[in-house]
């Protein structure tokens, strides 16, 4: 199977998992605030990734010259981006959060040109336009109140920082496997958020946290969305151009909107289906290249 196709499969699965992530966040964020929620999900992810690292026998040694880049990726993508993403979902909805953060590909094209000197082709531009219009149609945002505006602001910051992190991954030497990159990014997130969480642990509503929905949501966020999906996303990025691979992020709002309707009773309209078709066309255009 060609690397481009395999990379597309990895990115599609990862983005779909992240679509479900917004529903999981919405189910639990009223019980566990965003910052401790991110910290808990990373603790779960650390346990899962540690077992995989031991099983695979991964060499965790990294060169000194690459330490700063790995830490920067952990701070930008796995700390700032994820925290603002969950604040965005808390103040709005699963549908809104998944849609707004799907602006990531547009930012990725900009960062790819700046950091990687990638060329912007007409095909890429058309793909981004179609996918962006599709996302806007799915959103169907009218007369937003202040909370939703705040949610959009946080989600936009999340999209911007995630785009920068995704392009920075291309700067990491190929000798480092995605598992190692994700492992250190999760550790960075845990360390950065520890000073904010440890002093306030006793203030959390543990009687509400220790219920099946809250525990299940945290496990999904940590084991599936953080450990599993990040590995797939990082692997997919290594197999495709950064600007092109970002378009697969548009699968996120499709899944997020559908699950928001199915589980959270969030409204879904005809625009969702029209927007979904436009997104698929955009992804198709950037995946199938003319020889």
N, C-alpha and C positions, 0 to 999 in steps of 0.2 A: 504494500500500500504506500503511495507517495507520501512524503513527509508533510506536504501541504494539506492533504486530505486528513491524515492522521491528526495533525495539529488542529484542524477544524473540528474534528470529533471531540478531542479533549476540551477545547474551548467551549463548545456547545453544551457539553455535560456540566462543566464548571459553572457557566452562566445560568443554566437552568437550576442548579442547586442553589445558587445565590438568589434566584427569584423566590424560592421557598424560604430562604433565610429571613426575608423581610416579614413574612407571616409569623415565623418563630419569634422574631424580635417583638412584634406587636403583641403577641400573646403574653409576653413575660415582662416587657419594659415598664409596665405600671407597678410591678412588684419589685424588680431589680433595676435601679437606675442605669443609664447607659454606661458610665465609666466602670462600675463594678461588674456589670454584665459582660463587657468586653474582657475584663480581667478574668472572670470565671471561665469564659469560653476559651481563652488562651491557656488557662491551666489544664482544661480538659484536652485541648489540642496538644499541649506539651506531653501529656501522658501517652496519647496515641502515637505521636511522632517519635517519642523516645523508644517505644516498643518496635516501631518500624525500623528505626535506625539500628537498633540492636539486632533485629532479625536479618536485616540486609547487610549488616557489617559495614556500615558507611564510615569512612574515615572523615572525622570532623575537623581535621586540621585545615586551616586557611592561611594564606600568605598575609603578612603584615600589611602589605600595600592594598589589600582588598578588604581589610577590616572596616575602614571608614565607610566604604560603599555599602557593605552589608548592613551596618548599623543605620545608615541613612535610609535604606529601603525599609528597615523595620520601623523607624520613627515616622517616616512619611506615609507609608502604605498600611502598616499594621498597627499604628497607634493613632495618628491624627485622622487618617481617612476612615477607619472603622468606628472610632468614637463619634465623629461628626455624622457618619452615616446612621448610627443608631439614634442620635439626637434628632436627625431629620425624620426618621420613621416615627419616633415618639410624638413629635409635634404635628405630624400629618397622618399618613396612612401607609399600609404596606404597598398599595398601588402607587401612591405618590413617590415614596422612597425609591422603589424599583425603577420608576420611569425617569425621575430626575437624574439619578446617578448613571443612567444610560447615556448621558451626555459625554461620558468618558471617552468614547472613540474620537470625537471631535478634538478634544484636548490632546489625545494621543498623537494625532496627526501633526499637531503643532510641535509637540515635544520631540517627535521622531525626526522632524525636519531640523530642529534646533540641536538636539544632542547626537543624533545618529546620521544626520545629513542624508536622510532618505528623500527620494523624489516624490512629489505629489503629482499623480497622474489624473487624467480626466476620469478614468474609471473609479478611482478612489474618491474623488470629489463627488461624482454622481451617486456613488454608494452611500456616502455619508449624508448627502442631501435626502435621498429616499428614506434612509433609516431614521433620520432626524424627524422628518415629516411624519413618519409612522409613529414615532414615540410621542410626538405632540398630539396626534390624533387619539392615541390610546389614553393620554393624560386627561383630556377633556376638562381642563381646569378653568372654572368660572368663579368670579366673586370670592376669592380666597380671603379668609379672615387672617388675623395677625399670626396665630399659631401656625397656620399652614404656610404663610409667607416665611416664617422663621424656619419651618421644616424644609422649605425649598432652599433657603440660604445654606443651611447645614448640609443638605444633600448635594448642593452644587460644590461646596468646599470638598466634600467627600469625593466627588467625581474628579475634580481637578487634581487632588493629591494622589488618587488612585492611578490616574493617567500618567502622572510623573513617575510614580513608582514602577508602573508597568514598562515604561520605556527605559528606565534605569536598569531594569533586569537584563536588558540586552547588552549592557556594559560589563556584566559579570563574565569572567572567563568561562568558557564552555566546560572546563575540567571539573567545575562544581556542579553536582547533580541538583535538580530542583528540590529534592528532599532536604538536602543540606541547607539550601537557601531559605526554605520555608522554616526549617527548624530554628535557625538563628534569628529569623524575623520574629517568630513567636516569642523566643526568649527575650528579644529586645522589647517587645510590647509588654511582656510581664514585668520586666525590670522598670520600664518607664512609668507604668501605672501603679506599681506596688506602693510608692509613697502616698498616693492618693487613696488607696483602698485599705491597706492594713490598719490605719488608725480608726477607720469607720466601720469595720466589720461587725462590731457588736451592736451597731445602730440599725442594721438591716432587719427586715421583718422575717426572721427565719421560720416562723410558723407558717407563713404564706409561701416561702421559697421551697420548703420541703413538701411539695405536692407533685403529683405525676406530671401535670402540664408544665410547670416551671422547670422541673428537673429534665423532662424530655426535651424542652426547648433549648436548655443550656447544652445538653449533650449533642443535640443536632447542630447547634451553632459551633461547638467546639470540635467534635469528631468528624462530622460530615462537611459542614460549610467551611471551617477553617483548615483542618488538617487535609481532608480529601480534596475539596474543590480547589484550594490554593495550589496543591501539588499538580493537579490537572491543568490549571491555568498557566502556571509557570512552565510546565512541559510544553504546552501548546504555543506559548510565546517563543520558545526556543526553536520551534519548527516553522514559524511564519514571520513575515515582516511585522514590526510592531504596529505600524499604522493600519495594515490590513487586518491583523488579528483582533484589533480592538472592536471591529464591527460585530464580532460574535457576542459582545457584551449586550447587544440588543435582544438576545434571547431572554435576558433577565426580566425586562418588563412584561413580556408575554406570560411567563410563568408566574411572576409576582402578581400581576393583575388577575389572572385566572384563579390562583389560589386565594387571593384576597376576596374574590367574589364567592368562591366555594366555601371557605372556612370562616371568613370574617363578615360575610354578607355585605361587602363593599360593592357598589353598583358597577355594572359592566354594560357597555353600550355597543351599538353597531360600529362605532369608530374604532373599538378595540380590534374587531376582525379586519377592517380595512387597513388599520395601522400595522397589524401583524403581517399582512400580505406585503406591504411596502418594505417592512423590515426584512422579510425573507428574500425579496428581490434584491435588496441592498447587499445582503450577505452573499447571495448567489453571484452577483456581479464581481465582488472582490475575491471570491473563492475560485471561480473558473476564469482563468486568464487565456487570452488569445495567444496561440503559438506563432 
